[in-house]
Amino acid sequence: MQRRDALQRMSIIIGGTLMGADSLWAKNIDWDHIADLDDSGDIGLFTKAQVKMLNEVAETIIPTTDTPGGKAAKTAQFIAVLVSDCYEPADQKLFMEGIAKFEDTCKKNHGKTFVKCSKSVRHDFLVELDQEQKAYTKSKKSSDPAHYFRKIKDLVLLGYFTSEIGATKALRFLEVPGKYETIDYKKGDRAWGV
């Protein structure tokens, strides 16, 4: 299964909550090209520093354990391409403002950028932001935009679990099931990829 197919299926499943469903179909992205990108240069609207920071955020949210983490799945590169090529200009502006606010908050709270913080400080900072976004989401009006960290976290999870690494290493995966059959699930088994 190509990453493009997995992403299209995932966008149908989540009902276009991260972006308008028509925006994904309207733009023509070379999803295979994402695998060739690294964090050594600018990607679309994102600077090299922003891509590197998003890779560290992805690695903090989904760390490398017995399966590869967010950085290995090139989650930041996925986010940079998706936001740059698929988001409407107003949504791009909101996301980029959120990235700036993320770094400003980290500098204010910890005296340095996210990339320069220790792993434990990064973890604690993301936990604080997650609690903040949950409180914000409970009290926000329907017309208010989502909290910037909620958008970042959602895209990290979408990027990771629709990547080849996420779908085949973190999740169980059958490329072509071929027929209907019941497959037993045992407690502790990995969930199925799309």
N, C-alpha and C positions, 0 to 999 in steps of 0.2 A: 504494500500500500504506500502510495506517495504521501508525503507530508501535506501536499495540497488537498488531497482527498480527505485525509484525517481532519484537517482544519475546517473544510467545508462541512463535514458531518458534525463536528463539534459545534460549529456556529448554528446549525439547525437545532441541535439538541438544547443549547442554552437559550434559544429563542431570540438571538440577536441582542442580548442584554448588554453586552460590552460595546456594541456598535450596531448601527442600523444594518439589517440583513442585506439590503440592497447595496450598501457600500462595499461589502466583500466581493460581491459578484460583479460590480461595476468596474472595479479596478483590475488591472492585469498585473499580477505579481509573479515573479519567477521565484517560487518558494524554494526550489532546489539551490538557488543562489545563496540563500541564507547560510547554508552549510559551509560555503566558501568564505564567509565574512569572519573577520576576527575583530578584536577590540583595539587594533592599532591605527585606526583612522576614523574619520567622520562617516556616519551612515545617515543619509537623508537629513532630517532636522537635528540630529543628535551629534554632539561633539564626541571626540575620542574619550574625554573625561566622563561624560554622561554614560556612554556605553560601558566603560569600565566600572563605574559606580553601580549601574543596573546589574551587571554580572555579579558583583559582590552581594547585592541585595538578593538576587536569585539564589546564590550559593548559601546565603544565610537562611533563607526561607526553606530551601531544599538542599541541605548539605550532602556532600559526598559521604556515603557510608559503604555498604556492600554493593550499592548501585551508584552510578555516576550522579552528580548533583546538577544544580541549575546552571552553573558555569559551563560544564561539559556539554550540556544540551544547547549551548549558545542562545539561551533565553533572551539575553539583552539584545542580541542582533535581531532576533525575531520581533521583539517589541519595537525596536527602532524602525524596522521595515514596515511593520503593521501600522504604527502611528503615522509615519511619514507618507505612506502610500494609500492607506485606506480610510483614515480618519478625515472628517470634514474639517475645514480650517478652524472653526470655532472650537471643536473638540481637541484639535492639535494644540491650540493655544492653551486650553485648560490643562492638558496633560503636561505641557512644557512648563507652565507655571507651577504645577504640582511638583515636578522634578526639582525646580529651583527652591520651592518652599521646603522640600524634603532636606536638601543640603543645608539651607539656612537654619533650619531647626536643629539639625545635627551639630552644626558649628556652634550655635547658641548654647545648646545643652551640654556639649562635650568638648568644645574648644578646637575641634578639627573636623575635616571632612569625613564622610562615612568610610571611604577607602582607607584612611589613615587610622581609624579606630581599631581596637583589638576585637577579636571574635566575640568575646563576652559582652563588650560594650555594644557592638553591632546587634547582637541578639536582644539585649535588654532594650535598646532603642526601638527595634522593630516591634517588640512586645508592647511598649508604651504607645507607639503609633497605632497599633492594632486596637488597643483598648480605647484610644481616642476616637478612632474611626467608628467603632461599634457604638459608642455613646452618641456621636454625631449622627449616625444613620438612624438611631432610634428617635431622635428629636427633630430631624430635618423635615422640611416640607417637601412634597412631591416635586415641586418645581426647582428645588435646590439641586445643584450638581452633587455627584457622589464625592466623598472625601478623597483627596488625592492619593492617600496610601491605599485605599480600597481599590482604586484603579490600577495602581502599580502591582499590588498583590494578585489581583484577578488576572492581569496579563502575564505575570510570572507563572502562575499555575496553568493558564491556557497554553503558554509557550512551551512549558516543560512537558506537560502530558500529551501534547500533540506532536512533540518531536519524536524522532525515531528512538532516541534513548529512553524517553519517558514512556512511550507506548510499548517498547519491547523489553526494557530492563526493569522499570519500576512497576509496570503493569504486565499482566499476561496477555498474549497476543496470538490470534490465529489469523494469518493473512487472508486465506480464503476458506471459510468454514465449509462451503459446498453443500451441506444438507442440514436439516434441522435435527439436532440431537441434544439431549440433556447431558450436561457436564457437571459432575458433582463439585460442590464447593466445600472445602474443609476449612475449619477455623484456622486463621493465620495465612491462608492462601492470598496471593496478591489479587487485586481487583482486575477486571478485564479492561483492556484498552479498546478504543473504537476502531 
